[in-house]
């Protein structure tokens, strides 16, 4: 069975602004289609469903294709299914495209040590690189928490990853400045709420209505019902909600972090040494576009660039797979 091609709508052309690392002050116009795409999750997508032990965690993952490893890390509140549009295109481009469910997200196991800080995702990326037979031609792709995992993994083991793609959470120096902004702090209220014990009750209440509302705020106009259902399935079982919230609690409260992960945690805030593509939706209701648009200023490795995508919010790879996939595949081919 041939990999499915994601439907694409034709529309008037708009532009995104792109800031390049080789000339941080130069901004070029990139033409992209402006229509949003909402695609249901078919039950017959030809992904492999498999598991692999990497470190102390048994990872479940979706996979497609053969070739160099393209590891795709998801964020919150999401699942490995978030990469359903990109995996077939990566496979068609000659990659072994793999999307694991993050530690703590069923059917991946809980971490036996209860470690869910952002740096743990970088450790996982490199452990999966080894377990899945990756080499120096592998590429690392991450969205949201997965972006921080990509920064960490690529910084910890630069020899493992040829190129890095991140979306929706800018590099650490940019995010650090954002939290000095009142406007960004207003958007980030949920992070601080999730540090409280009340969140353990509120987040799963009324069939995870809290999560539905986050998707609505972060990607206005996108129909996230099926994506939310996939996330809810990942929360099925004792300790799952606590694990998902643990990423926030441990990352924002250093006293909860494992000292053995100090280098990995620092890497989550770093700009990786490889060429980096950073993607951000202009309508992102989670991270202000005014903040994200400065990402190119800190991306100094030649070949790096930041692309702001029109008509897309936080989950831009789901809202605009036509644009986002094209940007990623072009970058990886360079």
SULWO-V278068 format. One record per backbone hydrogen bond with DSSP energy under -0.5 kcal/mol. NH is the residue of the N-H (numbers start at 1). CO is the residue of the C=O. If there is no record, write none. Layout:
nh=NH co=CO
nh=NH co=CO
//
This chain:
nh=6 co=4
nh=14 co=32
nh=16 co=30
nh=18 co=28
nh=19 co=306
nh=20 co=23
nh=20 co=26
nh=21 co=304
nh=24 co=21
nh=26 co=23
nh=28 co=18
nh=30 co=16
nh=32 co=14
nh=34 co=12
nh=37 co=319
nh=42 co=40
nh=45 co=42
nh=47 co=45
nh=48 co=63
nh=50 co=48
nh=50 co=61
nh=52 co=59
nh=54 co=52
nh=54 co=57
nh=57 co=54
nh=59 co=52
nh=59 co=57
nh=61 co=50
nh=62 co=99
nh=63 co=48
nh=64 co=97
nh=68 co=94
nh=70 co=96
nh=71 co=139
nh=72 co=70
nh=72 co=98
nh=73 co=71
nh=73 co=141
nh=74 co=100
nh=78 co=75
nh=82 co=79
nh=83 co=80
nh=84 co=81
nh=87 co=83
nh=88 co=84
nh=89 co=85
nh=90 co=86
nh=91 co=87
nh=92 co=88
nh=93 co=89
nh=94 co=91
nh=95 co=90
nh=96 co=68
nh=97 co=64
nh=97 co=95
nh=98 co=70
nh=98 co=96
nh=99 co=62
nh=101 co=60
nh=102 co=100
nh=104 co=109
nh=105 co=102
nh=106 co=104
nh=106 co=234
nh=108 co=105
nh=109 co=58
nh=114 co=111
nh=116 co=114
nh=120 co=117
nh=121 co=117
nh=121 co=118
nh=122 co=118
nh=123 co=119
nh=124 co=120
nh=125 co=121
nh=126 co=122
nh=127 co=123
nh=128 co=124
nh=129 co=125
nh=130 co=126
nh=131 co=127
nh=132 co=128
nh=133 co=130
nh=134 co=129
nh=138 co=135
nh=139 co=69
nh=140 co=163
nh=141 co=71
nh=142 co=165
nh=143 co=73
nh=144 co=167
nh=146 co=143
nh=147 co=144
nh=148 co=144
nh=149 co=145
nh=150 co=146
nh=151 co=147
nh=152 co=148
nh=153 co=149
nh=154 co=150
nh=155 co=151
nh=156 co=152
nh=157 co=153
nh=158 co=155
nh=160 co=157
nh=161 co=157
nh=161 co=158
nh=162 co=138
nh=163 co=138
nh=164 co=275
nh=165 co=140
nh=166 co=277
nh=167 co=142
nh=168 co=279
nh=174 co=171
nh=175 co=171
nh=176 co=172
nh=177 co=173
nh=178 co=174
nh=179 co=175
nh=180 co=177
nh=181 co=178
nh=185 co=181
nh=186 co=182
nh=187 co=183
nh=188 co=184
nh=189 co=186
nh=191 co=188
nh=192 co=188
nh=193 co=189
nh=194 co=190
nh=195 co=192
nh=196 co=193
nh=199 co=196
nh=200 co=197
nh=201 co=197
nh=201 co=198
nh=202 co=198
nh=203 co=199
nh=205 co=201
nh=205 co=202
nh=207 co=204
nh=208 co=204
nh=209 co=205
nh=210 co=205
nh=211 co=203
nh=211 co=208
nh=212 co=208
nh=213 co=209
nh=214 co=210
nh=215 co=211
nh=216 co=212
nh=217 co=213
nh=218 co=214
nh=219 co=215
nh=222 co=219
nh=224 co=222
nh=228 co=224
nh=229 co=225
nh=230 co=226
nh=231 co=227
nh=232 co=228
nh=233 co=229
nh=234 co=230
nh=234 co=231
nh=235 co=231
nh=235 co=232
nh=236 co=233
nh=237 co=235
nh=240 co=237
nh=243 co=239
nh=244 co=240
nh=245 co=241
nh=246 co=242
nh=247 co=243
nh=247 co=244
nh=248 co=245
nh=249 co=245
nh=250 co=246
nh=251 co=247
nh=252 co=248
nh=253 co=249
nh=256 co=253
nh=257 co=254
nh=259 co=257
nh=261 co=258
nh=262 co=259
nh=265 co=261
nh=266 co=262
nh=267 co=263
nh=268 co=264
nh=269 co=265
nh=269 co=266
nh=270 co=267
nh=272 co=270
nh=275 co=162
nh=277 co=164
nh=278 co=276
nh=278 co=305
nh=279 co=166
nh=280 co=307
nh=282 co=309
nh=283 co=312
nh=284 co=281
nh=285 co=218
nh=291 co=288
nh=292 co=288
nh=293 co=289
nh=294 co=291
nh=295 co=292
nh=297 co=294
nh=298 co=295
nh=299 co=295
nh=300 co=298
nh=304 co=301
nh=305 co=276
nh=306 co=19
nh=307 co=278
nh=308 co=17
nh=309 co=280
nh=309 co=307
nh=312 co=309
nh=314 co=218
nh=316 co=313
nh=316 co=314
nh=318 co=315
nh=319 co=315
nh=320 co=316
nh=324 co=320
nh=325 co=321
nh=326 co=322
nh=327 co=323
nh=328 co=324
nh=329 co=325
nh=330 co=326
nh=331 co=327
nh=332 co=328
nh=333 co=329
nh=334 co=331
//
